[in-house]
Amino acid sequence: MSEHRERVEEESAAGAGFRPADDGDVRRMLQWRNHPQVRGVSLTSHEIGLDEHTAWWTRARVDPDRRVLMHLHRGVPSGVVTFAGLTSPERALTWGFYLDVAGLDARGELLPAWLSLERAAIAYAFETLGAHTLGGETLTSNQPVLALHRRFGFRVVRQYEREIEGRPHQVVWTEMSRGK
């Protein structure tokens, strides 16, 4: 990616309540990702060790197909959003996110941050990254996230079973298209 395009994307991310995640965020991201509430609704539910997380970050930060962003709620790092599929000709992006559940809950800002993250992520995907579609997987048991996705215009495309750490789980694929 050209230096100019990276700068424009960074400026757009900042304007949308995001900044690119960086090496200084690694431990913070791991702590948030390992929160029991986050692990309980994730497609990887075991507690992630520092070595495993660092290996993921080493790959993710240089992957041209992926973007990892830090969500800023009221200027404070409060969540992580990942996008993949940036190099796909169809611009069919997948995404995922998690929040600083403990920090936001302690400040009474969990729901407002969650709403702002979803709103900003959708705008970023379509306006900055040029997505044609944006989709992702959610456990069927994660009804709050499914309700939020519906509120923002995602539609259920399919439901299926997926093995997660040796056990079958029901998963929902939700998706939205540009302009919908």
Contact map, one row per residue, 1 for C-alpha under 8 A:
111011000000000000000000000000000000000000000000000000000000000100000000000000000000000000000000000000000000000000000000000000000000000000000000000000000000000000000000000000000000
111111000000000000000000000000000000000000000000000000000000000000000000000000000000000000000000000000000000000000000000000000000000000000000000000000000000000000000000000000000000
111111100000000000000000000000000000000000000000000000000000000000000000000000000000000000000000000000000000000000000000000000000000000000000000000000000000000000000000000000000000
011111110000000000000000000000000000000000000000000000000000000000000000000000000000000000000000000000000000000000000000000000000000000000000000000000000000000000000000000000000000
111111111000000000000000000000000000000000000000000000000000000000000000000000000000000000000000000000000000000000000000000000000000000000000000000000000000000000000000000000000000
111111111100000000000000000000000000000000000000000000000000000000000000000000000000000000000000000000000000000000000000000000000000000000000000000000000000000000000000000000000000
001111111110000000000000000000000000000000000000000000000000000000000000000000000000000000000000000000000000000000000000000000000000000000000000000000000000000000000000000000000000
000111111111000000000000000000000000000000000000000000000000000000000000000000000000000000000000000000000000000000000000000000000000000000000000000000000000000000000000000000000000
000011111111100000000000000000000000000000000000000000000000000000000000000000000000000000000000000000000000000000000000000000010000000000000000000000000000000000000000000000000000
000001111111110000110000000000000000000000000000000000000000000000000000000000000000000000000000000000000000000000000000000000000000000000000000000000000000000000000000000000000000
000000111111111000000000000000000000000000000000000000000000000000000000000000000000000000000000000000000000000000000000000000000000000000000000000000000000000000000000000000000000
000000011111111100000000000000000000000000000000000000000000000000000000000000000000000000000000000000000000000000000000000100010000000000000000000000000000000000000000000000000000
000000001111111111110000000000000000000000000000000000000000000000001000000000000000000000000000000000000000000000000000000100010000000000000000000000000000000000000000000000000000
000000000111111111100000000000000000000000000000000000000000000000000000000000000000000000000000000000000000000000000000000000000000000000000000000000000000000000000000000000000000
000000000011111111000000000000000000000000000000000000000000000000000000000000000000000000000000000000000000000000000000000000000000000000000000000000000000000000000000000000000000
000000000001111111000000000000000000000000000000000000000000000000000000000000000000000000000000000000000000000000000001101100000000000000000000000000000000000000000000000000000000
000000000000111111100000000000000000000000000000000000000000000000000011101000000000000000000000000000000000000000001001000000000000000000000000000000000000000000000000000000000000
000000000000111111110000000000000000000000000000000000000000000000001111000000000000000000000000000000000000000000000000000000000000000000000000000000000000000000000000000000000000
000000000100110011111000000000000000000000000000000000000000000000001111000000000000000000000000000000000000000000000000000000000000000000000000000000000000000000000000000000000000
000000000100100001111100000000000000000000000000000000000000000000111100000000000000000000000000000000000000000000000000000000000000000000000000000000000000000000000000000000000000
000000000000000000111111100000000000000000000000000000000000000000011100000000000000000000000000000000000000000000000000000000000000000000000000000000000000000000000000000000000000
000000000000000000011111110000000000000000000000000000000000100000000000000000000000000000000000000000000000000000000000000000000000000000000000000000000000000000000000000000000000
000000000000000000001111110000000000000000000000000000000000000000000000000000000000000000000000000000000000000000000000000000000000000000000000000000000000000000000000000000000000
000000000000000000001111111000000000000000000000000000000000000000000000000000000000000000000000000000000000000000000000000000000000000000000000000000000000000000000000000000000000
000000000000000000001111111110000000000000000000000000000000000000000000000000000000000000000000000000000000000000000000000000000000000000000000000000000000000000000000000000000000
000000000000000000000111111111000000000000000000000011001000000000000000000000000000000000000000000000000000000000000000000000000000000000000000000000000000000000000000000000000000
000000000000000000000001111111100000000000000000010000000000000000000000000000000000000000000000000000000000000000000000000000000000000000000000000000000000000000000000000000000000
000000000000000000000000111111110000000000000000000000000000000000000000000000000000000000000000000000000000000000000000000000000000000000000000000000000000000000000000000000000000
000000000000000000000000111111111000000000000000000000000000000000000000000000110000000000000000000000000000000000000000000000000000000000000000000000000000000000000000000000000000
000000000000000000000000011111111100000000000001010010000000000000000000000000000000000000000000000000000000000000000000000000000000000000000000000000000000000000000000000000000000
000000000000000000000000001111111110000000000000000000000000000000000000000000000000000000000000000000000000000000000000000000000000000000000000000000000000000000000000000000000000
000000000000000000000000000111111110010000000000000000000000000000000000000000100000000000000000011110000000000000000000000000000000000000000000000000000000000000000000000000000000
000000000000000000000000000011111110011000000001000000000000000000000000000000000000000000000000011000000000000000000000000000000000000000000000000000000000000000000000000000000000
000000000000000000000000000001111111011000000011000000000000000000000000000000000000000000000000000000000000000000000000000000000000000000000000000000000000000000000000000000000000
000000000000000000000000000000111111111000000000000000000000000000000000000000000000000000000000000011000000000000000000000000000000000000000000000000000000000000000000000000000000
000000000000000000000000000000000111111100000000000000000000000000000000000000000000000000000000000000000000000000000000000000000000000000000000000000000000000000000000000000000000
000000000000000000000000000000000011111110000000000000000000000000000000000000000000000000000000000010000000000000000000000000000000000000000000000000000000000000000000000000000000
000000000000000000000000000000011111111111000000000000000000000000000000000000000000000000000000011010000000000000000000000000000000000000000000000000000000000000000000000000000000
000000000000000000000000000000001111111111111110000000000000000000000000000000000000000000000000000000000000000000000000000000000000000000000000000000000000000000000000000000000000
000000000000000000000000000000000001111111001000000000000000000000000000000000000000000000000000000000000000000000000000000000000000000000000000000000000000000000000000000000000000
000000000000000000000000000000000000111111101000000000000000000000000000000000000000000000000000000000000000000000000000000000000000000001101100000000000000000000000000000000000000
000000000000000000000000000000000000011111111000000000000000000000000000000000000000000000000000000000000000000000000000000000000000000001100000000000000000000000000000000000000000
000000000000000000000000000000000000001011111000000000000000000000000000000000000000000000000000000000000000000000000000000000000000000000100000000000000000000000010000000000000000
000000000000000000000000000000000000001001111100000000000000000000000000000000000000000000000000000000000000000000000000000000000000000000000000000000000000000000011000000000000000
000000000000000000000000000000000000001111111110000000000000000000000000000000000000000000000000000000000000000000000000000000000000000000000000000000000000000000011000000000000000
000000000000000000000000000000000000001000011111000000000000000000000000000000000000000000000000000000000000000000000000000000000000000000000000000000000000000000001000000000000000
000000000000000000000000000000000100001000001111100000000000000000000000000000000000000000000000000000000000000000000000000000000000000000000000000000000000000000000000000000000000
000000000000000000000000000001001100000000000111110110000000000000000000000000000000000000000000000000000000000000000000000000000000000000000000000000000000000000000000000000000000
000000000000000000000000000000000000000000000011111110000000000000000000000000000000000000000000000000000000000000000000000000000000000000000000000000000000000000000000000000000000
000000000000000000000000001001000000000000000001111111000000000000000000000000000000000000000000000000000000000000000000000000000000000000000000000000000000000000000000000000000000
000000000000000000000000000000000000000000000000111111100000000000000000000000000000000000000000000000000000000000000000000000000000000000000000000000000000000000000000000000000000
000000000000000000000000000000000000000000000001111111110000000000000000000000000000000000000000000000000000000000000000000000000000000000000000000000000000000000000000000000000000
000000000000000000000000010001000000000000000001111111111000000000000000000000000000000000000000000000000000000000000000000000000000000000000000000000000000000000000000000000000000
000000000000000000000000010000000000000000000000011111111100000000000000000000000000000000000000000000000000000000000000000000000000000000000000000000000000000000000000000000000000
000000000000000000000000000000000000000000000000001111111110000000000000000000000000000000000000000000000000000000000000000000000000000000000000000000000000000000000000000000000000
000000000000000000000000000000000000000000000000000111111111000000000000000000000000000000000000000000000000000000000000000000000000000000000000000000000000000000000000000000000000
000000000000000000000000010000000000000000000000000011111111100000000000000000000000000000000000000000000000000000000000000000000000000000000000000000000000000000000000000000000000
000000000000000000000000000000000000000000000000000001111111110000000000000000000000000000000000000000000000000000000000000000000000000000000000000000000000000000000000000000000000
000000000000000000000000000000000000000000000000000000111111111000000000000000000000000000000000000000000000000000000000000000000000000000000000000000000000000000000000000000000000
000000000000000000000000000000000000000000000000000000011111111001110000000000000000000000000000000000000000000000000000000000000000000000000000000000000000000000000000000000000000
000000000000000000000100000000000000000000000000000000001111111001110000000000000000000000000000000000000000000000000000000000000000000000000000000000000000000000000000000000000000
000000000000000000000000000000000000000000000000000000000111111100000000000000000000000000000000000000000000000000000000000000000000000000000000000000000000000000000000000000000000
000000000000000000000000000000000000000000000000000000000011111111100000000000000000000000000000000000000000000000000000000000000000000000000000000000000000000000000000000000000000
100000000000000000000000000000000000000000000000000000000000011111100000000000000000011000000000000000000000000000000000000000000000000000000000000000000000000000000000000000000000
000000000000000000000000000000000000000000000000000000000000001111100000000000000001111100000000000000000000000000000000000000000000000000000000000000000000000000000000000000000000
000000000000000000000000000000000000000000000000000000000001101111110000000000000111110000000000000000000000000000000000000000000000000000000000000000000000000000000000000000000000
000000000000000000010000000000000000000000000000000000000001101111111000000000000111010000000000000000000000000000000000000000000000000000000000000000000000000000000000000000000000
000000000000000000011000000000000000000000000000000000000001100001111100000000011110000000000000000000000000000000000000000000000000000000000000000000000000000000000000000000000000
000000000000100001111000000000000000000000000000000000000000000000111110000000011100000000000000000000000000000000000000000000000000000000000000000000000000000000000000000000000000
000000000000000001111000000000000000000000000000000000000000000000011111000011111000000000000000000000000000000000000000000000000000000000000000000000000000000000000000000000000000
000000000000000011100000000000000000000000000000000000000000000000001111100011111000000000000000000000000000000000001000000000000000000000000000000000000000000000000000000000000000
000000000000000011100000000000000000000000000000000000000000000000000111111111100000000000000000000000000000000000000000000000000000000000000000000000000000000000000000000000000000
000000000000000010000000000000000000000000000000000000000000000000000011111111000000000000000000000000000000000010011000000000000000000000000000000000000000000000000000000000000000
000000000000000000000000000000000000000000000000000000000000000000000001111100000000000000000000000000000000000000000000000000000000000000000000000000000000000000000000000000000000
000000000000000010000000000000000000000000000000000000000000000000000001111110000000000000000000000000000000000000000000000000000000000000000000000000000000000000000000000000000000
000000000000000000000000000000000000000000000000000000000000000000000001111111000000000000000000000000000000000000000000000000000000000000000000000000000000000000000000000000000000
000000000000000000000000000000000000000000000000000000000000000000000111101111100000000000000000000000000000000000000000000000000000000000000000000000000000000000000000000000000000
000000000000000000000000000000000000000000000000000000000000000000000111100111110000000000000000001100110000000010000000000000000000000000000000000000000000000000000000000000000000
000000000000000000000000000010010000000000000000000000000000000000000111000011111000000000000000111100000000000000001000000000000000000000000000000000000000000000000000000000000000
000000000000000000000000000010000000000000000000000000000000000000011110000001111100000000000000111000000000000000000000000000000000000000000000000000000000000000000000000000000000
000000000000000000000000000000000000000000000000000000000000000000011110000000111110000000000011110000000000000000000000100000000000000000000000000000000000000000000000000000000000
000000000000000000000000000000000000000000000000000000000000000001111000000000011111000000000011100000000000000000000000000000000000000000000000000000000000000000000000000000000000
000000000000000000000000000000000000000000000000000000000000000001110000000000001111110000001111000000000000000000000000000010000000000000000000000000000000000000000000000000000000
000000000000000000000000000000000000000000000000000000000000000011100000000000000111110000001110000000000000000000000000000000000000000000000000000000000000000000000000000000000000
000000000000000000000000000000000000000000000000000000000000000011000000000000000011111100111100000000000000000000000000000000000000000000000000000000000000000000000000000000000000
000000000000000000000000000000000000000000000000000000000000000111100000000000000011111100111000000000000000000000000000000000001010000000000000000000000000000000000000000000000000
000000000000000000000000000000000000000000000000000000000000000110000000000000000000111110100000000000000000000000000000000000000000000000000000000000000000000000000000000000000000
000000000000000000000000000000000000000000000000000000000000000010000000000000000000111111111000000000000000000000000000000000000000000000000000000000000000000000000000000000000000
000000000000000000000000000000000000000000000000000000000000000000000000000000000000001111110000000000000000000000000000000000000000000000000000000000000000000000000000000000000000
000000000000000000000000000000000000000000000000000000000000000000000000000000000000000111110000000000000000000000000000000000000001000000000000000000000000000000000000000000000000
000000000000000000000000000000000000000000000000000000000000000000000000000000000000111111111000000000000000000000000000000000000111100000000000000000000000000000000000000000000000
000000000000000000000000000000000000000000000000000000000000000000000000000000000000110111111100000000000000000000000000000000000011111000000000000000000000000000000000000000000000
000000000000000000000000000000000000000000000000000000000000000000000000000000000011110100111110000000000000000000000000000010000011111000000000000000000000000000000000000000000000
000000000000000000000000000000000000000000000000000000000000000000000000000000000011100000011111000000000000000000000000000000000000011100000000000000000000000000000000000000000000
000000000000000000000000000000000000000000000000000000000000000000000000000000001111000000001111100000000000000000000000000000000000011100000000000000000000000000000000000000000000
000000000000000000000000000000000000000000000000000000000000000000000000000000001110000000000111110000000000000000000000000000000000000110000000000000000000000000000000000000000000
000000000000000000000000000000000000000000000000000000000000000000000000000000111100000000000011111000000000000000000000000000000000000000000000000000000000000000000000000000000000
000000000000000000000000000000011000010000000000000000000000000000000000000000111000000000000001111100000000000000000000000000000000000000000000000000000000000000000000000000000000
000000000000000000000000000000011000010000000000000000000000000000000000000001110000000000000000111110010000000001000000000000000000000000000000000000000000000000000000000000000000
000000000000000000000000000000010000000000000000000000000000000000000000000001100000000000000000011111110000000000000000000000000000000000000000000000000000000000000000000000000000
000000000000000000000000000000010010110000000000000000000000000000000000000000000000000000000000001111111000010000000000000000000000000000000000000000000000000000000000000000000000
000000000000000000000000000000000010000000000000000000000000000000000000000000000000000000000000000111111100000000000000000000000000000000000000000000000000000000000000000000000000
000000000000000000000000000000000000000000000000000000000000000000000000000001000000000000000000000111111110000000000000000000000000000000000000000000000000000000000000000000000000
000000000000000000000000000000000000000000000000000000000000000000000000000001000000000000000000001111111111110010000000000000000000000000000000000000000000000000000000000000000000
000000000000000000000000000000000000000000000000000000000000000000000000000000000000000000000000000011111111110000000000000000000000000000000000000000000000000000000000000000000000
000000000000000000000000000000000000000000000000000000000000000000000000000000000000000000000000000001111111100000000000000000000000000000000000000000000000000000000000000000000000
000000000000000000000000000000000000000000000000000000000000000000000000000000000000000000000000000000111111110000000000000000000000000000000000000000000000000000000000000000000000
000000000000000000000000000000000000000000000000000000000000000000000000000000000000000000000000000000011111110000000000000000000000000000000000000000000000000000000000000000000000
000000000000000000000000000000000000000000000000000000000000000000000000000000000000000000000000000000011111111110000000000000000000000000000000000000000000000000000000000000000000
000000000000000000000000000000000000000000000000000000000000000000000000000000000000000000000000000010011011111111000000000000000000000000000000000000000000000000000000000000000000
000000000000000000000000000000000000000000000000000000000000000000000000000000000000000000000000000000000000111111100000000000000000000000000000000000000000000000000000000000000000
000000000000000000000000000000000000000000000000000000000000000000000000000000000000000000000000000000000000111111110000000000000000000000000000000000000000000000000000000000000000
000000000000000000000000000000000000000000000000000000000000000000000000100001000000000000000000000000010000111111111000000000000000000000000000000000000000000000000000000000000000
000000000000000000000000000000000000000000000000000000000000000000000000000000000000000000000000001000000000011111111100000000000000000000000000000000000000000000000000000000000000
000000000000000000000000000000000000000000000000000000000000000000000000000000000000000000000000000000000000001111111110000000000000000000000000000000000000000000000000000000000000
000000000000000000000000000000000000000000000000000000000000000000000000100000000000000000000000000000000000000111111111000000000000000000000000000000000000000000000000000000000000
000000000000000010000000000000000000000000000000000000000000000000000010100000100000000000000000000000000000000011111111100000000000000000000000000000000000000000000000000000000000
000000000000000000000000000000000000000000000000000000000000000000000000000000000000000000000000000000000000000001111111110000000000000000000000000000010000000000000000000000000000
000000000000000000000000000000000000000000000000000000000000000000000000000000000000000000000000000000000000000000111111111000000000000000000000000000010000000000000000000000000000
000000000000000110000000000000000000000000000000000000000000000000000000000000000000000000000000000000000000000000011111111100000000000000000000000000000000000000000000000000000000
000000000000000100000000000000000000000000000000000000000000000000000000000000001000000000000000000000000000000000001111111110000000000000000000000000000000000000000000000000000000
000000000000000000000000000000000000000000000000000000000000000000000000000000000000000000000000000000000000000000000111111111000000010000000000000000000000000000000000000000000000
000000000000000100000000000000000000000000000000000000000000000000000000000000000000000000000000000000000000000000000011111111110000000000000000000000000000000000000000000000000000
000000000001100100000000000000000000000000000000000000000000000000000000000000000000000000000000000000000000000000000001111111111000000000000000000000000000000000000000000000000000
000000000000000000000000000000000000000000000000000000000000000000000000000000000010000000001000000000000000000000000000111111111110010000000000000000000000000000000000000000000000
000000000000000000000000000000000000000000000000000000000000000000000000000000000000000000000000000000000000000000000000011111111111100000000000000000000000000000000000000000000100
000000000000000000000000000000000000000000000000000000000000000000000000000000000000000000000000000000000000000000000000001111111110000000000000000000000000000000000000000000000000
000000001001100000000000000000000000000000000000000000000000000000000000000000000000000000000000000000000000000000000000001111111100000000000000000000000000000000000000000000000000
000000000000000000000000000000000000000000000000000000000000000000000000000000000000010000000000000000000000000000000000000111111110000000000000000000000000000000000000000000000000
000000000000000000000000000000000000000000000000000000000000000000000000000000000000000000100000000000000000000000000000000011111111000000000000000000000000000000000000000000000000
000000000000000000000000000000000000000000000000000000000000000000000000000000000000010000111000000000000000000000000000000011101111110000000000000000000000000000000000000000000100
000000000000000000000000000000000000000000000000000000000000000000000000000000000000000001111000000000000000000000000000000001000111110000000000000000000000000000000000000000001100
000000000000000000000000000000000000000000000000000000000000000000000000000000000000000000111000000000000000000000000000000001000011111000000000000000000000000000000000000000111100
000000000000000000000000000000000000000000000000000000000000000000000000000000000000000000011110000000000000000000000000010010000011111100000000000000000000000000000000000000111000
000000000000000000000000000000000000000000000000000000000000000000000000000000000000000000011110000000000000000000000000000000000000111110000000000000000000000000000000000011110000
000000000000000000000000000000000000000000000000000000000000000000000000000000000000000000000111000000000000000000000000000000000000011111000000000000000000000000000000000011100000
000000000000000000000000000000000000000000000000000000000000000000000000000000000000000000000001000000000000000000000000000000000000001111100000000000000000000000000000001111000000
000000000000000000000000000000000000000011000000000000000000000000000000000000000000000000000000000000000000000000000000000000000000000111110100110000000000000000000000001111000000
000000000000000000000000000000000000000011100000000000000000000000000000000000000000000000000000000000000000000000000000000000000000000011111100000000000000000000000000111100000000
000000000000000000000000000000000000000000000000000000000000000000000000000000000000000000000000000000000000000000000000000000000000000001111110010000000000000000000000011100000000
000000000000000000000000000000000000000010000000000000000000000000000000000000000000000000000000000000000000000000000000000000000000000000111110000000000000000000000000010000000000
000000000000000000000000000000000000000010000000000000000000000000000000000000000000000000000000000000000000000000000000000000000000000001111111110000000000000000000000000000000000
000000000000000000000000000000000000000000000000000000000000000000000000000000000000000000000000000000000000000000000000000000000000000000011111111000000000000000000000000000000000
000000000000000000000000000000000000000000000000000000000000000000000000000000000000000000000000000000000000000000000000000000000000000000000111111100000000000000000000000000000000
000000000000000000000000000000000000000000000000000000000000000000000000000000000000000000000000000000000000000000000000000000000000000001000111111110000000000000000000000000000000
000000000000000000000000000000000000000000000000000000000000000000000000000000000000000000000000000000000000000000000000000000000000000001010111111111000000000000000000000000000000
000000000000000000000000000000000000000000000000000000000000000000000000000000000000000000000000000000000000000000000000000000000000000000000011111111100000000000000000000000000000
000000000000000000000000000000000000000000000000000000000000000000000000000000000000000000000000000000000000000000000000000000000000000000000001111111110000000000000000000000000000
000000000000000000000000000000000000000000000000000000000000000000000000000000000000000000000000000000000000000000000000000000000000000000000000111111111110000000000000000001000000
000000000000000000000000000000000000000000000000000000000000000000000000000000000000000000000000000000000000000000000000000000000000000000000000011111111110000000000000000000000000
000000000000000000000000000000000000000000000000000000000000000000000000000000000000000000000000000000000000000000000000000000000000000000000000001111111100000000000000000000000000
000000000000000000000000000000000000000000000000000000000000000000000000000000000000000000000000000000000000000000000110000000000000000000000000000111111100000000000000000000000000
000000000000000000000000000000000000000000000000000000000000000000000000000000000000000000000000000000000000000000000000000000000000000000000000000011111110000000000000000000010001
000000000000000000000000000000000000000000000000000000000000000000000000000000000000000000000000000000000000000000000000000000000000000000000000000011111111000000000000000001110000
000000000000000000000000000000000000000000000000000000000000000000000000000000000000000000000000000000000000000000000000000000000000000000000000000011001111100000000000000001110000
000000000000000000000000000000000000000000000000000000000000000000000000000000000000000000000000000000000000000000000000000000000000000000000000000000000111111000000000000111100000
000000000000000000000000000000000000000000000000000000000000000000000000000000000000000000000000000000000000000000000000000000000000000000000000000000000011111000000000000111100000
000000000000000000000000000000000000000000000000000000000000000000000000000000000000000000000000000000000000000000000000000000000000000000000000000000000001111100000000000111000000
000000000000000000000000000000000000000000000000000000000000000000000000000000000000000000000000000000000000000000000000000000000000000000000000000000000001111110000000011110000000
000000000000000000000000000000000000000000000000000000000000000000000000000000000000000000000000000000000000000000000000000000000000000000000000000000000000011111000000011100000000
000000000000000000000000000000000000000000000000000000000000000000000000000000000000000000000000000000000000000000000000000000000000000000000000000000000000001111100001111000000000
000000000000000000000000000000000000000000000000000000000000000000000000000000000000000000000000000000000000000000000000000000000000000000000000000000000000000111110001111000000000
000000000000000000000000000000000000000000000000000000000000000000000000000000000000000000000000000000000000000000000000000000000000000000000000000000000000000011111111100000000000
000000000000000000000000000000000000000000111000000000000000000000000000000000000000000000000000000000000000000000000000000000000000000000000000000000000000000001111111100000000000
000000000000000000000000000000000000000000011100000000000000000000000000000000000000000000000000000000000000000000000000000000000000000000000000000000000000000000111110000000000000
000000000000000000000000000000000000000000000000000000000000000000000000000000000000000000000000000000000000000000000000000000000000000000000000000000000000000000111111000000000000
000000000000000000000000000000000000000000000000000000000000000000000000000000000000000000000000000000000000000000000000000000000000000000000000000000000000000000111111100000000000
000000000000000000000000000000000000000000000000000000000000000000000000000000000000000000000000000000000000000000000000000000000000000000000000000000000000000011110111110000000000
000000000000000000000000000000000000000000000000000000000000000000000000000000000000000000000000000000000000000000000000000000000000000000100000000000000000000011110011111000000000
000000000000000000000000000000000000000000000000000000000000000000000000000000000000000000000000000000000000000000000000000000000000000000111000000000000000001111000001111100000000
000000000000000000000000000000000000000000000000000000000000000000000000000000000000000000000000000000000000000000000000000000000000000011110000000000000000001111000000111110000000
000000000000000000000000000000000000000000000000000000000000000000000000000000000000000000000000000000000000000000000000000000000000000011110000000000000001111100000000011111000000
000000000000000000000000000000000000000000000000000000000000000000000000000000000000000000000000000000000000000000000000000000000000001111000000000000000001111000000000001111100000
000000000000000000000000000000000000000000000000000000000000000000000000000000000000000000000000000000000000000000000000000000000000001111000000000010000111110000000000000111110000
000000000000000000000000000000000000000000000000000000000000000000000000000000000000000000000000000000000000000000000000000000000000111100000000000000000111100000000000000011111000
000000000000000000000000000000000000000000000000000000000000000000000000000000000000000000000000000000000000000000000000000000000000111000000000000000001110000000000000000001111101
000000000000000000000000000000000000000000000000000000000000000000000000000000000000000000000000000000000000000000000000000000000001110000000000000000000000000000000000000000111111
000000000000000000000000000000000000000000000000000000000000000000000000000000000000000000000000000000000000000000000000000001000011100000000000000000000000000000000000000000011111
000000000000000000000000000000000000000000000000000000000000000000000000000000000000000000000000000000000000000000000000000000000000000000000000000000000000000000000000000000001111
000000000000000000000000000000000000000000000000000000000000000000000000000000000000000000000000000000000000000000000000000000000000000000000000000000001000000000000000000000011111
